[in-house]
Amino acid sequence: MVTDASLRDIQRRCPPGVDSTQLRANFTIAGAQPWEEDTWRLIRIGSVEFVVAKPCSRCILTTVHPYSGKPHSGGEPMPTLRNFRSTASGDIHVGLNLVARSSGLMRVGDRVHILKSGNAPSHGAGSSVANHFPRSDKNQRQVVLLWEGKNSREIIRK
């Protein structure tokens, strides 16, 4: 899982640009701040509750476009990510690995409820968006599940 704001931040930082499909996220969340997902520990989408198992470590496959099979110029996004999303152990984190704690139904456009949050892990080298988010309104914003970059209202309109 990754947020669309974090994807846009990567695209802004990466000189040749990066297609969001290169990160191969199972689903994308809209309405959060860039990298806010780093603080999430327990979320609910629709009737499904997810625990955050760990940050998602990224590998060399992110440098290959999933549809064309062609490598991205300069091995991007790895060099860019290494500059601001590296851990002390050398892992590069983007997004979260989630484990469902319950079965249920979730739909595109469902609100994402942040049930528990914590401190974001440290990421290194370059300038990054602050890892501190205001607690007062974080759970009040509209954070929703996307599919192919669209919420359910946008899909229905087509």
C-alpha positions as CSV (number, residue, x, y, z in Angstrom):
1,M,0.0,0.0,0.0
2,V,1.2,3.5,-0.8
3,T,-0.3,6.9,-0.8
4,D,-0.7,9.0,-4.0
5,A,1.0,11.9,-2.3
6,S,4.1,9.8,-1.7
7,L,4.1,8.7,-5.3
8,R,3.8,12.3,-6.5
9,D,6.8,13.2,-4.2
10,I,8.9,10.5,-5.8
11,Q,7.8,11.7,-9.3
12,R,8.8,15.3,-8.4
13,R,12.2,14.2,-7.1
14,C,13.1,11.8,-9.8
15,P,14.6,13.6,-12.8
16,P,13.3,11.4,-15.6
17,G,10.0,10.7,-13.9
18,V,8.6,7.5,-12.6
19,D,5.4,5.7,-13.5
20,S,3.4,4.7,-10.4
21,T,3.1,1.2,-11.7
22,Q,6.8,0.7,-11.2
23,L,6.2,0.5,-7.4
24,R,3.6,-2.3,-7.9
25,A,1.4,-1.3,-5.0
26,N,-1.6,-3.5,-4.4
27,F,-3.6,-0.4,-3.7
28,T,-3.2,3.4,-3.4
29,I,-4.6,5.7,-0.8
30,A,-5.6,9.3,-1.6
31,G,-6.0,12.2,0.8
32,A,-2.9,11.8,3.0
33,Q,0.2,13.9,3.2
34,P,3.4,12.6,1.5
35,W,4.9,9.9,3.7
36,E,2.2,10.1,6.3
37,E,1.7,6.3,5.8
38,D,5.1,5.8,7.6
39,T,3.2,6.6,10.9
40,W,0.3,4.2,10.4
41,R,0.2,1.0,12.5
42,L,-3.4,-0.1,12.2
43,I,-6.0,0.9,9.6
44,R,-9.5,0.0,8.4
45,I,-10.7,0.2,4.8
46,G,-14.4,-0.6,4.5
47,S,-14.9,-3.5,6.9
48,V,-11.4,-4.9,6.6
49,E,-8.8,-4.1,9.4
50,F,-5.1,-4.2,8.5
51,V,-2.1,-4.3,10.7
52,V,1.1,-2.8,9.3
53,A,3.5,-5.7,9.2
54,K,6.5,-3.5,8.1
55,P,7.6,-0.8,5.8
56,C,7.9,-2.1,2.2
57,S,11.5,-2.6,1.2
58,R,12.0,-1.9,-2.5
59,C,14.2,-3.9,-4.9
60,I,15.6,-3.6,-8.4
61,L,12.3,-4.6,-10.0
62,T,11.1,-1.0,-9.5
63,T,13.6,0.0,-12.2
64,V,11.7,-2.1,-14.8
65,H,8.5,-1.0,-16.3
66,P,5.9,-3.7,-15.5
67,Y,4.1,-3.5,-18.9
68,S,7.0,-3.0,-21.4
69,G,9.7,-4.9,-19.4
70,K,12.1,-2.2,-20.3
71,P,14.5,-0.8,-17.7
72,H,14.0,2.8,-16.7
73,S,16.7,5.3,-17.6
74,G,19.5,5.6,-15.0
75,G,18.1,2.7,-13.0
76,E,15.4,5.1,-11.5
77,P,13.8,5.3,-9.1
78,M,16.4,3.5,-7.0
79,P,19.1,6.2,-7.0
80,T,16.6,8.9,-6.2
81,L,15.0,6.8,-3.4
82,R,18.4,5.9,-2.0
83,N,18.9,9.6,-1.4
84,F,16.0,10.1,0.9
85,R,14.3,6.8,1.8
86,S,17.2,4.7,2.9
87,T,17.5,3.2,6.3
88,A,20.7,2.7,8.3
89,S,20.7,-0.9,7.1
90,G,20.6,0.2,3.5
91,D,16.9,-0.8,2.8
92,I,14.9,1.5,0.8
93,H,11.3,1.9,2.1
94,V,8.3,3.1,0.1
95,G,4.8,2.1,1.3
96,L,3.7,-0.5,3.7
97,N,3.2,-4.2,3.9
98,L,-0.2,-4.9,5.4
99,V,-1.8,-8.0,6.9
100,A,-5.6,-8.3,7.0
101,R,-6.8,-8.9,10.6
102,S,-10.3,-9.5,9.5
103,S,-12.2,-10.5,6.4
104,G,-14.7,-8.2,4.9
105,L,-15.5,-5.9,2.0
106,M,-13.6,-2.9,0.8
107,R,-14.4,-0.8,-2.2
108,V,-12.7,1.8,-4.3
109,G,-13.6,5.2,-2.6
110,D,-14.0,3.7,0.9
111,R,-12.7,5.9,3.7
112,V,-9.5,4.8,5.3
113,H,-9.6,5.0,9.1
114,I,-6.3,5.3,10.8
115,L,-6.9,3.4,14.0
116,K,-3.4,3.5,15.4
117,S,-0.3,5.5,14.5
118,G,3.3,5.8,15.8
119,N,6.6,7.4,15.0
120,A,7.9,7.1,11.5
121,P,11.2,5.2,11.0
122,S,14.2,7.3,10.2
123,H,15.1,7.6,6.6
124,G,18.3,9.1,5.4
125,A,20.4,11.1,3.1
126,G,18.5,13.8,1.3
127,S,15.9,16.4,2.2
128,S,12.6,14.8,2.9
129,V,9.1,15.9,3.9
130,A,8.8,16.1,7.6
131,N,7.8,12.9,9.3
132,H,5.7,14.7,11.9
133,F,2.0,15.2,11.2
134,P,-0.6,17.1,13.2
135,R,-2.5,14.6,15.3
136,S,-5.5,16.9,15.9
137,D,-7.0,16.6,12.4
138,K,-5.3,13.6,10.9
139,N,-8.2,11.3,11.4
140,Q,-10.7,13.9,10.2
141,R,-9.5,14.3,6.6
142,Q,-11.0,12.3,3.7
143,V,-8.5,9.5,3.1
144,V,-9.9,7.1,0.5
145,L,-9.0,4.0,-1.4
146,L,-8.1,4.5,-5.1
147,W,-8.1,2.1,-8.1
148,E,-6.0,3.1,-11.1
149,G,-5.8,6.6,-9.7
150,K,-9.6,7.1,-9.4
151,N,-12.1,6.9,-6.6
152,S,-15.5,5.3,-7.0
153,R,-17.3,8.6,-8.0
154,E,-14.8,9.2,-10.8
155,I,-15.1,5.6,-12.1
156,I,-19.0,5.7,-12.0
157,R,-19.0,9.0,-14.0
158,K,-17.3,7.4,-17.0
